[in-house]
Amino acid sequence: MKDKKLRSSEWFGRTGKDGFIYRSWMKNQGIPAHEFKGKPVIGICNTWSELTPCNAHFRELAESVKHGIYEAGGFPVEFPVMSLGETLIKPTAMLYRNLVSMDVEESIRANPLDGVVLLCGCDKTTPALIMGACSVNIPTIVVSGGAMLTGKYQGHDIATSDVWRFSEAQRAGRMSEEEMNVAEACMSRSRGHCAVMGTASTMAVMAEALGLTLPDNAAIPAADSRRKVLAHMSGMRIVDMVKEDLKLSDVLTPQAFENAIITNAAIGGSTNFLIHLLAIAGRIGVDLTVDDFDTTSKGIPLLANLQPSGKYFMEDLYYAGGIPAVMKELDEKINRDALTVTGKPISDHYQNSTCYNRDVIAAVDAPFNPLAGITVLKGNLCENGAVMKPSAASTALMQHTGRAVVFENIDDYKSRVDDPDLDIDENCVMVLKNVGPKGYPGMPEVGNMSIPKKLLDKGVTDMVRISDGRMSGTGFGTVVLHVSPEASAGGTIAVIEDGDIIELDHKNRSLKVLLSDEEIAERKRRLKPMDDMAKRGYVYLYQQHVEQAHLGADLDFLKGGSGSEIHKDSH
């Protein structure tokens, strides 16, 4: 135990006018005087919102956290921050991830908090809250909201990845509007985030593999009573973390980041994992590059048979043993001694775990798929890199050369993709520009472009698709994403034209356009500057300062942190 003065005592331990003000107005909530005397003050950072359906049960979850804090002798205070609902926010929730991180950082630093519990669920809420907390660096623990129960439709299990299949079926005339209406109710039948290994689940796994949560955090379904138990226990644990002065910087070491990358490969996590982990590393001061994702996950097979790369769902993962069972399979690769929020090494989280279903969690020597992880591609089309998810791609397209069919922006794509006169066949490479961080703005999840209708009618189900945008973690296909620099920043993707020949070589980690350096340079010389820039507000700030995808798309001035010290009073 470390003997350290509580940070909150700078507020509540004061005498005279300032102490009076800090305590008196808090007492109008019915808080007795003894609560202010030496108890650790624990903030519960809540992303509850009815506009964020994945997090709509967080008021109830926060109550469980409070019970745990009270039981351990702490003083809980719940506070809200901007909530990012992936399904509703336009133009994209990613645009506001960095804004939420600022909200979190300043809310923690400016208030009398000794420790904080981050209630995370929907995709961007997890990285945003962790990023903000890292820049303050006080004792912190993460509690995820959990995934929905598996959907049931016409005798089949369904979840978010089926949305893309249903959409293509409807466009091809194989599914009616009425059937779509029935399916949408069947899919979202309980509280929680997406039931597949989409970005929300990937972020929950990331937090657990980094050591920021109690064991089993990632996989317990939102509707399962054990989710509340975990929240309660997390509330208890954060009080002890304050007493031990166990901060984020103690947990988020280079070894912890390696563990997250290894685990992400084994569970077939979202490509969005890369951009969020890079941003978190930038806040806590760990030197992580885009190339580390490929090298660290090399040789790690896919163990989790989960959609979109496999068959099953998050609910099944929990019943099969959860992330502890997955990490136990990875024991020889994991940095076993990496410290966690429990104060114990990560190996303690999984060493006594058991796999109860080998069809859901495969053994490392008999994997579900030898292809896993996130592949980082390099070449003249993506000078600073691009990514793809091999476990969700078509083997026949992993080495492919084809003629480019170019869409200059999302509006161009939407207006022409189903045009019967579009000059395209199944061997072509679809290229979508200006959907990157600056260009959209906010890097939307449109990279897994729908196949043109005339090709769907021929039975085509996959094509090589390239963009400077992202893809939903629930999506699938032979899709190259995060091309950096983006078109709006003058990357080579900006000068690709219809008819250019593009070569994808996954084995050799290469993505090229078959043009000479001289031709590329001449085309770039003729490029006109981006003219779709915001004139005011947060979007202006974002477009002026957002970094490229290979750096994590954080705002350049938010790298690192300002710490937790604040000495000036407001009165």
C-alpha positions as CSV (number, residue, x, y, z in Angstrom):
1,M,0.0,0.0,0.0
2,K,1.3,3.4,-0.9
3,D,0.9,6.2,1.6
4,K,-0.3,9.1,-0.5
5,K,-2.6,12.0,0.2
6,L,-5.9,11.8,-1.6
7,R,-6.3,14.1,-4.5
8,S,-9.8,14.9,-3.5
9,S,-8.6,16.4,-0.2
10,E,-7.4,19.4,-2.2
11,W,-11.1,20.2,-2.4
12,F,-13.0,18.5,0.5
13,G,-10.2,18.7,3.0
14,R,-9.9,22.5,2.9
15,T,-10.9,24.9,5.7
16,G,-12.3,28.3,5.4
17,K,-14.3,29.8,2.5
18,D,-13.0,27.4,-0.1
19,G,-13.7,24.2,1.9
20,F,-17.2,25.6,2.7
21,I,-18.0,26.1,-0.9
22,Y,-16.7,22.7,-2.1
23,R,-18.6,20.8,0.6
24,S,-21.8,22.8,1.1
25,W,-23.3,22.6,-2.4
26,M,-22.5,18.9,-2.6
27,K,-24.5,18.5,0.7
28,N,-27.7,19.6,-1.0
29,Q,-27.8,16.1,-2.5
30,G,-28.2,14.7,1.0
31,I,-24.6,13.7,1.6
32,P,-23.6,13.5,5.3
33,A,-20.5,15.3,6.5
34,H,-18.5,12.1,7.2
35,E,-18.5,11.2,3.5
36,F,-16.1,14.0,2.9
37,K,-13.6,12.9,5.6
38,G,-10.8,10.8,4.0
39,K,-12.9,8.5,1.8
40,P,-11.6,8.0,-1.8
41,V,-13.8,9.9,-4.2
42,I,-14.5,7.7,-7.2
43,G,-15.9,9.1,-10.4
44,I,-18.2,6.9,-12.5
45,C,-17.8,8.2,-16.0
46,N,-21.1,7.3,-17.6
47,T,-21.8,7.2,-21.4
48,W,-25.5,6.4,-20.8
49,S,-27.8,7.9,-23.4
50,E,-31.1,7.0,-25.1
51,L,-29.4,8.1,-28.3
52,T,-26.8,5.4,-27.7
53,P,-28.9,2.3,-27.6
54,C,-25.9,0.1,-26.8
55,N,-25.4,2.0,-23.6
56,A,-29.1,2.6,-22.6
57,H,-28.8,0.2,-19.6
58,F,-25.9,2.1,-18.1
59,R,-27.8,3.9,-15.4
60,E,-28.6,0.5,-13.9
61,L,-25.0,-0.7,-14.4
62,A,-23.8,2.5,-12.6
63,E,-25.9,1.6,-9.6
64,S,-24.0,-1.8,-9.3
65,V,-20.7,0.1,-9.5
66,K,-21.8,2.4,-6.7
67,H,-22.8,-0.5,-4.5
68,G,-19.3,-1.9,-4.9
69,I,-17.6,1.5,-4.1
70,Y,-19.7,2.0,-1.0
71,E,-18.9,-1.5,0.2
72,A,-15.2,-0.9,-0.1
73,G,-15.4,2.4,1.8
74,G,-15.4,4.8,-1.2
75,F,-17.5,7.8,-2.0
76,P,-19.0,7.4,-5.6
77,V,-20.0,10.3,-7.8
78,E,-21.5,9.7,-11.2
79,F,-20.9,12.1,-14.0
80,P,-21.9,12.2,-17.7
81,V,-19.8,12.8,-20.8
82,M,-20.9,13.0,-24.4
83,S,-22.1,9.6,-25.6
84,L,-21.4,8.3,-29.1
85,G,-24.2,6.2,-30.6
86,E,-22.7,4.4,-33.6
87,T,-26.1,3.7,-35.2
88,L,-27.5,7.2,-35.1
89,I,-24.7,9.9,-35.2
90,K,-24.0,11.6,-38.6
91,P,-21.7,11.9,-40.4
92,T,-19.9,9.4,-38.2
93,A,-19.2,8.7,-34.6
94,M,-15.5,8.6,-35.3
95,L,-15.5,12.3,-36.0
96,Y,-16.4,12.9,-32.3
97,R,-14.1,10.3,-30.6
98,N,-11.4,12.9,-30.0
99,L,-14.0,15.4,-28.7
100,V,-15.3,12.9,-26.1
101,S,-11.7,12.2,-25.1
102,M,-11.3,15.9,-24.3
103,D,-14.6,15.9,-22.4
104,V,-13.4,12.9,-20.3
105,E,-9.9,14.3,-19.7
106,E,-11.1,17.7,-18.5
107,S,-14.0,16.3,-16.5
108,I,-11.6,14.0,-14.6
109,R,-8.8,16.6,-14.1
110,A,-11.1,19.5,-13.1
111,N,-13.0,17.6,-10.4
112,P,-12.1,16.1,-7.0
113,L,-11.6,12.5,-8.1
114,D,-9.2,10.0,-6.7
115,G,-10.1,7.2,-9.1
116,V,-12.5,6.6,-12.0
117,V,-14.6,3.8,-13.4
118,L,-15.2,4.1,-17.1
119,L,-18.5,2.8,-18.3
120,C,-18.0,1.9,-21.9
121,G,-20.1,0.1,-24.5
122,C,-20.7,1.3,-28.0
123,D,-17.7,1.4,-30.4
124,K,-16.1,4.8,-29.9
125,T,-17.0,5.2,-26.2
126,T,-14.3,2.7,-25.1
127,P,-11.3,4.2,-26.8
128,A,-12.5,7.8,-26.2
129,L,-12.8,7.3,-22.5
130,I,-9.5,5.4,-22.2
131,M,-7.7,8.1,-24.2
132,G,-9.1,10.9,-22.0
133,A,-8.3,9.0,-18.8
134,C,-4.7,8.3,-20.0
135,S,-4.1,12.0,-20.4
136,V,-4.9,12.5,-16.7
137,N,-3.4,9.2,-15.4
138,I,-5.1,8.5,-12.1
139,P,-6.3,5.0,-10.9
140,T,-8.8,3.8,-13.5
141,I,-10.8,0.7,-14.3
142,V,-13.0,-0.1,-17.3
143,V,-16.4,-1.8,-17.1
144,S,-17.9,-2.7,-20.5
145,G,-21.7,-2.9,-21.1
146,G,-21.7,-6.3,-22.7
147,A,-23.1,-7.6,-26.0
148,M,-26.8,-8.3,-26.9
149,L,-28.2,-11.7,-26.7
150,T,-28.0,-13.5,-30.0
151,G,-30.8,-12.7,-32.4
152,K,-33.2,-15.3,-33.6
153,Y,-34.8,-15.1,-37.1
154,Q,-36.7,-17.9,-39.0
155,G,-35.0,-20.6,-36.9
156,H,-31.5,-19.1,-37.4
157,D,-29.1,-17.2,-35.1
158,I,-28.5,-13.7,-36.5
159,A,-26.6,-10.6,-35.4
160,T,-25.2,-7.4,-36.9
161,S,-23.0,-9.0,-39.6
162,D,-26.2,-10.3,-41.1
163,V,-27.3,-6.7,-41.8
164,W,-24.8,-6.7,-44.8
165,R,-26.1,-10.0,-46.0
166,F,-29.7,-8.9,-45.7
167,S,-29.0,-5.7,-47.6
168,E,-27.4,-7.5,-50.5
169,A,-30.3,-10.0,-50.5
170,Q,-32.9,-7.2,-50.6
171,R,-31.0,-5.4,-53.4
172,A,-30.9,-8.7,-55.4
173,G,-34.6,-9.2,-54.8
174,R,-34.2,-12.3,-52.6
175,M,-35.6,-10.6,-49.4
176,S,-38.7,-8.4,-49.1
177,E,-39.1,-5.2,-47.1
178,E,-41.5,-7.0,-44.8
179,E,-38.9,-9.7,-44.1
180,M,-36.4,-6.9,-43.4
181,N,-38.8,-5.3,-40.9
182,V,-39.2,-8.6,-39.1
183,A,-35.5,-9.3,-39.0
184,E,-34.6,-6.0,-37.5
185,A,-36.8,-6.7,-34.5
186,C,-35.5,-10.2,-34.2
187,M,-31.9,-9.1,-34.2
188,S,-31.9,-6.4,-31.5
189,R,-33.9,-8.3,-28.8
190,S,-32.0,-7.3,-25.7
191,R,-29.9,-4.6,-24.1
192,G,-26.2,-4.4,-25.2
193,H,-24.0,-3.7,-28.1
194,C,-23.5,-5.8,-31.3
195,A,-23.5,-9.6,-30.6
196,V,-20.7,-10.3,-33.0
197,M,-17.0,-9.6,-32.8
198,G,-17.6,-6.1,-34.2
199,T,-15.8,-3.0,-33.0
200,A,-17.7,-2.8,-29.7
201,S,-16.8,-6.3,-28.7
202,T,-13.3,-5.8,-30.0
203,M,-12.9,-2.8,-27.8
204,A,-14.1,-4.7,-24.7
205,V,-11.6,-7.5,-25.5
206,M,-8.9,-4.8,-26.0
207,A,-9.6,-3.4,-22.6
208,E,-9.4,-6.8,-20.9
209,A,-6.2,-7.9,-22.8
210,L,-4.6,-4.6,-21.8
211,G,-5.3,-5.4,-18.2
212,L,-7.7,-2.5,-17.6
213,T,-10.6,-4.7,-16.5
214,L,-11.5,-7.6,-14.2
215,P,-11.4,-11.0,-15.8
216,D,-14.4,-12.0,-18.0
217,N,-15.3,-8.3,-18.7
218,A,-15.5,-8.6,-22.5
219,A,-17.8,-11.5,-23.0
220,I,-20.5,-11.5,-20.3
221,P,-23.8,-10.7,-22.1
222,A,-25.4,-7.3,-21.2
223,A,-28.6,-9.1,-20.1
224,D,-26.7,-11.6,-17.8
225,S,-26.9,-10.8,-14.1
226,R,-23.1,-11.5,-13.9
227,R,-22.6,-8.3,-15.8
228,K,-23.9,-6.4,-12.7
229,V,-21.7,-8.6,-10.4
230,L,-18.7,-7.6,-12.4
231,A,-19.7,-4.0,-12.2
232,H,-20.1,-4.3,-8.4
233,M,-16.7,-6.0,-8.0
234,S,-15.1,-3.3,-10.2
235,G,-16.5,-0.7,-7.9
236,M,-14.8,-2.4,-5.0
237,R,-11.5,-2.8,-6.8
238,I,-11.1,0.8,-7.8
239,V,-11.2,1.9,-4.1
240,D,-8.2,-0.4,-3.5
241,M,-6.5,0.8,-6.6
242,V,-6.6,4.4,-5.2
243,K,-5.1,3.1,-1.9
244,E,-2.4,1.4,-3.9
245,D,-1.9,4.4,-6.2
246,L,-2.1,2.0,-9.2
247,K,-2.4,4.3,-12.2
248,L,-3.0,3.7,-15.9
249,S,0.7,4.3,-16.6
250,D,1.5,1.3,-14.4
251,V,-0.7,-1.0,-16.4
252,L,-0.4,0.4,-20.0
253,T,3.2,-0.8,-20.7
254,P,4.6,-1.8,-24.0
255,Q,4.0,-5.4,-22.9
256,A,0.3,-4.7,-22.3
257,F,-0.1,-3.3,-25.9
258,E,1.6,-6.5,-27.3
259,N,-0.8,-8.6,-25.4
260,A,-3.7,-6.7,-26.8
261,I,-2.4,-7.1,-30.4
262,I,-1.9,-10.8,-29.9
263,T,-5.3,-11.4,-28.4
264,N,-7.0,-9.3,-31.1
265,A,-5.5,-11.5,-33.7
266,A,-6.7,-14.6,-32.0
267,I,-10.3,-13.4,-31.7
268,G,-10.6,-11.9,-35.2
269,G,-11.1,-8.4,-34.0
270,S,-12.1,-5.4,-35.9
271,T,-9.7,-3.4,-38.1
272,N,-10.8,-0.4,-36.1
273,F,-8.7,-1.9,-33.2
274,L,-5.6,-0.6,-34.9
275,I,-6.6,3.0,-35.1
276,H,-7.9,3.1,-31.5
277,L,-4.9,1.3,-29.9
278,L,-2.5,3.7,-31.7
279,A,-4.4,6.7,-30.3
280,I,-4.4,5.2,-26.8
281,A,-0.6,4.5,-27.1
282,G,-0.1,8.1,-28.1
283,R,-1.8,9.4,-25.0
284,I,0.0,7.2,-22.5
285,G,3.4,7.6,-24.2
286,V,4.0,4.1,-25.5
287,D,5.9,4.0,-28.8
288,L,3.6,2.0,-31.0
289,T,3.6,2.0,-34.9
290,V,1.3,0.6,-37.5
291,D,3.9,-2.0,-38.4
292,D,3.9,-3.4,-34.9
293,F,0.4,-4.8,-35.5
294,D,1.7,-7.0,-38.3
295,T,4.9,-8.1,-36.6
296,T,3.5,-8.7,-33.2
297,S,0.6,-10.8,-34.5
298,K,2.7,-12.8,-36.9
299,G,2.1,-16.5,-36.3
300,I,-1.0,-16.0,-34.2
301,P,-3.9,-18.1,-35.6
302,L,-7.6,-17.3,-35.4
303,L,-9.0,-19.2,-32.4
304,A,-12.4,-17.7,-31.9
305,N,-15.0,-19.0,-34.4
306,L,-17.1,-15.8,-34.2
307,Q,-18.9,-13.7,-36.8
308,P,-17.9,-12.0,-39.0
309,S,-14.9,-14.3,-39.5
310,G,-16.7,-17.4,-38.3
311,K,-20.1,-18.8,-37.1
312,Y,-20.8,-18.0,-33.5
313,F,-21.6,-15.0,-31.3
314,M,-20.4,-13.2,-28.2
315,E,-22.9,-15.0,-26.0
316,D,-21.4,-18.3,-27.2
317,L,-17.9,-17.0,-26.5
318,Y,-18.8,-16.4,-22.8
319,Y,-20.3,-19.8,-22.3
320,A,-17.2,-21.4,-23.9
321,G,-14.9,-19.8,-21.4
322,G,-14.6,-16.1,-22.6
323,I,-11.4,-14.2,-23.1
324,P,-9.5,-16.0,-20.2
325,A,-9.9,-19.2,-22.1
326,V,-8.6,-17.6,-25.3
327,M,-5.6,-16.1,-23.5
328,K,-4.8,-19.4,-21.9
329,E,-4.3,-20.8,-25.4
330,L,-2.0,-18.0,-26.1
331,D,0.0,-18.4,-22.9
332,E,3.3,-19.0,-24.7
333,K,2.9,-15.8,-26.7
334,I,1.5,-13.6,-23.9
335,N,3.6,-11.3,-21.7
336,R,2.5,-13.2,-18.6
337,D,3.9,-10.7,-16.1
338,A,2.2,-7.7,-17.5
339,L,0.5,-5.9,-14.5
340,T,-3.3,-5.5,-14.5
341,V,-5.8,-3.4,-12.5
342,T,-6.2,-6.3,-10.1
343,G,-2.6,-5.6,-9.0
344,K,-1.7,-9.1,-10.3
345,P,-0.1,-10.3,-13.5
346,I,-2.3,-11.0,-16.5
347,S,-1.5,-14.7,-16.2
348,D,-3.5,-14.8,-13.0
349,H,-6.6,-13.8,-15.0
350,Y,-6.5,-16.9,-17.2
351,Q,-4.3,-19.6,-15.7
352,N,-7.3,-21.4,-14.1
353,S,-9.7,-20.9,-17.0
354,T,-11.2,-23.8,-19.0
355,C,-12.5,-24.0,-22.5
356,Y,-16.0,-25.6,-22.6
357,N,-16.6,-25.6,-26.4
358,R,-13.8,-26.3,-28.8
359,D,-16.0,-25.4,-31.7
360,V,-16.2,-21.8,-30.4
361,I,-12.6,-21.5,-29.0
362,A,-10.2,-23.6,-30.9
363,A,-6.9,-24.9,-29.5
364,V,-3.8,-23.1,-30.7
365,D,-2.4,-26.2,-32.3
366,A,-5.7,-26.8,-34.2
367,P,-6.9,-23.3,-35.0
368,F,-10.2,-22.3,-36.6
369,N,-8.2,-20.4,-39.2
370,P,-4.5,-20.1,-39.7
371,L,-5.0,-16.6,-41.1
372,A,-5.6,-14.0,-38.4
373,G,-4.7,-10.5,-37.2
374,I,-4.6,-7.3,-39.2
375,T,-2.3,-7.2,-42.2
376,V,-0.5,-3.9,-42.8
377,L,0.1,-3.3,-46.5
378,K,2.7,-1.0,-48.0
379,G,3.3,0.3,-51.5
380,N,3.0,3.3,-53.8
381,L,-0.7,3.4,-53.3
382,C,-0.5,3.6,-49.5
383,E,2.8,5.3,-48.7
384,N,2.2,5.2,-45.0
385,G,0.3,1.9,-45.0
386,A,-3.2,0.4,-45.3
387,V,-4.8,-2.5,-43.5
388,M,-7.0,-5.5,-44.2
389,K,-8.5,-8.3,-42.2
390,P,-7.4,-11.6,-43.9
391,S,-9.8,-13.8,-41.8
392,A,-12.8,-12.0,-43.3
393,A,-11.4,-11.9,-46.9
394,S,-11.8,-14.3,-49.8
395,T,-8.7,-16.5,-50.3
396,A,-9.0,-16.3,-54.1
397,L,-8.7,-12.5,-54.0
398,M,-5.8,-12.2,-51.6
399,Q,-3.4,-12.0,-54.6
400,H,-5.3,-10.0,-57.3
401,T,-4.6,-7.7,-60.1
402,G,-7.4,-5.7,-61.6
403,R,-8.6,-2.5,-63.3
404,A,-9.6,0.3,-61.1
405,V,-13.2,1.6,-61.0
406,V,-12.9,4.9,-59.1
407,F,-15.5,6.8,-57.1
408,E,-14.3,10.3,-56.2
409,N,-16.4,10.5,-53.0
410,I,-19.3,8.8,-51.2
411,D,-21.9,10.8,-53.2
412,D,-20.3,9.7,-56.5
413,Y,-20.4,6.1,-55.3
414,K,-24.0,6.2,-54.2
415,S,-25.2,7.8,-57.5
416,R,-23.3,5.3,-59.8
417,V,-22.8,1.9,-58.0
418,D,-26.1,0.5,-59.3
419,D,-26.0,2.2,-62.7
420,P,-26.4,-0.7,-65.2
421,D,-24.1,1.2,-67.5
422,L,-21.2,1.3,-64.9
423,D,-18.2,-0.2,-66.7
424,I,-17.3,-2.9,-64.1
425,D,-16.9,-6.6,-63.8
426,E,-16.0,-8.9,-61.0
427,N,-12.3,-8.7,-61.7
428,C,-12.2,-4.9,-61.2
429,V,-11.0,-3.1,-58.1
430,M,-13.4,-0.7,-56.6
431,V,-11.7,2.5,-55.2
432,L,-13.4,5.0,-53.0
433,K,-11.7,8.3,-52.3
434,N,-12.2,11.2,-49.8
435,V,-13.6,9.2,-46.9
436,G,-10.6,9.6,-44.7
437,P,-10.2,11.6,-41.5
438,K,-10.1,15.0,-43.1
439,G,-12.0,14.3,-46.3
440,Y,-15.3,13.1,-45.1
441,P,-14.6,14.3,-42.3
442,G,-14.4,11.6,-39.7
443,M,-13.4,8.5,-41.6
444,P,-16.8,6.7,-41.8
445,E,-17.4,2.9,-42.0
446,V,-18.1,2.8,-45.7
447,G,-15.0,0.9,-46.9
448,N,-16.9,-2.4,-47.4
449,M,-18.7,-0.9,-50.4
450,S,-21.8,-2.8,-51.6
451,I,-21.2,-4.9,-54.8
452,P,-22.8,-3.3,-57.8
453,K,-26.3,-4.7,-58.4
454,K,-25.6,-5.9,-61.9
455,L,-22.8,-8.1,-60.4
456,L,-24.9,-9.3,-57.5
457,D,-27.4,-10.5,-60.1
458,K,-24.6,-12.6,-61.6
459,G,-23.9,-14.1,-58.2
460,V,-20.8,-12.1,-57.4
461,T,-20.4,-11.9,-53.6
462,D,-16.9,-10.3,-53.1
463,M,-14.5,-8.0,-54.9
464,V,-11.3,-6.2,-53.9
465,R,-12.4,-2.8,-52.5
466,I,-10.0,0.0,-51.5
467,S,-10.6,3.2,-49.6
468,D,-9.1,5.7,-47.2
469,G,-12.1,5.1,-44.9
470,R,-12.9,2.4,-42.3
471,M,-15.2,-0.7,-42.2
472,S,-17.6,-1.7,-39.5
473,G,-16.1,-4.5,-37.3
474,T,-19.2,-6.4,-38.2
475,G,-18.3,-6.2,-41.9
476,F,-16.4,-8.7,-44.1
477,G,-14.9,-9.1,-47.6
478,T,-11.6,-8.5,-49.3
479,V,-11.5,-4.9,-48.2
480,V,-8.4,-2.7,-48.0
481,L,-8.9,0.2,-45.5
482,H,-7.2,3.2,-43.8
483,V,-5.1,4.0,-46.9
484,S,-2.6,6.6,-45.7
485,P,-2.1,9.4,-46.6
486,E,-5.8,9.8,-47.5
487,A,-6.9,11.4,-50.7
488,S,-7.7,14.7,-49.1
489,A,-4.1,14.9,-47.7
490,G,-2.6,14.3,-51.1
491,G,-1.9,10.6,-50.9
492,T,-1.5,8.5,-54.1
493,I,-5.1,7.3,-53.8
494,A,-6.1,10.8,-54.7
495,V,-4.7,10.4,-58.3
496,I,-5.9,6.9,-59.1
497,E,-8.0,7.0,-62.3
498,D,-10.5,4.6,-64.0
499,G,-8.5,2.0,-65.8
500,D,-5.3,2.1,-63.7
501,I,-4.1,-1.4,-62.9
502,I,-3.9,-2.1,-59.1
503,E,-2.0,-5.1,-57.7
504,L,-2.9,-6.5,-54.2
505,D,-0.4,-9.0,-52.9
506,H,-1.4,-10.0,-49.4
507,K,1.4,-12.6,-49.0
508,N,4.1,-9.9,-49.6
509,R,2.1,-7.2,-47.8
510,S,2.0,-5.1,-50.9
511,L,-0.5,-2.7,-52.5
512,K,0.5,-1.0,-55.7
513,V,-0.8,1.0,-58.7
514,L,1.1,0.1,-61.8
515,L,2.2,3.6,-62.6
516,S,5.7,5.1,-62.8
517,D,6.9,7.4,-60.0
518,E,7.1,10.1,-62.6
519,E,3.4,9.7,-63.6
520,I,2.3,9.7,-60.0
521,A,4.3,12.8,-59.3
522,E,2.9,14.6,-62.3
523,R,-0.7,13.7,-61.3
524,K,-0.1,14.9,-57.8
525,R,1.3,18.2,-59.1
526,R,-2.1,18.8,-60.9
527,L,-4.1,18.0,-57.8
528,K,-6.3,20.9,-56.5
529,P,-6.4,21.5,-52.7
530,M,-9.3,20.2,-50.8
531,D,-12.1,22.8,-50.8
532,D,-14.6,21.1,-48.5
533,M,-13.3,22.4,-45.2
534,A,-15.4,23.5,-42.3
535,K,-15.3,27.2,-41.4
536,R,-16.1,27.0,-37.7
537,G,-16.7,24.8,-34.6
538,Y,-15.4,21.5,-33.6
539,V,-15.3,20.2,-37.2
540,Y,-13.0,23.0,-38.2
541,L,-10.7,22.2,-35.2
542,Y,-10.8,18.5,-36.2
543,Q,-10.0,19.0,-39.9
544,Q,-7.1,21.4,-39.0
545,H,-5.5,19.1,-36.5
546,V,-6.5,15.4,-37.1
547,E,-3.6,13.1,-37.8
548,Q,-3.6,10.4,-40.5
549,A,-4.9,6.9,-39.9
550,H,-1.4,5.3,-39.5
551,L,-0.9,7.5,-36.5
552,G,-4.3,6.8,-34.9
553,A,-6.3,9.8,-36.2
554,D,-6.0,11.7,-32.9
555,L,-5.8,15.5,-32.8
556,D,-2.1,16.4,-33.0
557,F,-2.3,18.7,-29.9
558,L,-3.8,15.9,-27.7
559,K,-0.9,13.5,-27.8
560,G,0.4,12.8,-24.3
561,G,-1.2,14.3,-21.3
562,S,-1.3,17.1,-18.8
563,G,-1.5,15.0,-15.7
564,S,-3.8,15.3,-12.7
565,E,-2.4,18.3,-10.9
566,I,-4.5,21.4,-10.7
567,H,-3.8,24.1,-8.1
568,K,-5.8,27.2,-9.0
569,D,-9.2,27.6,-7.2
570,S,-12.3,29.0,-8.8
571,H,-13.3,31.4,-6.0
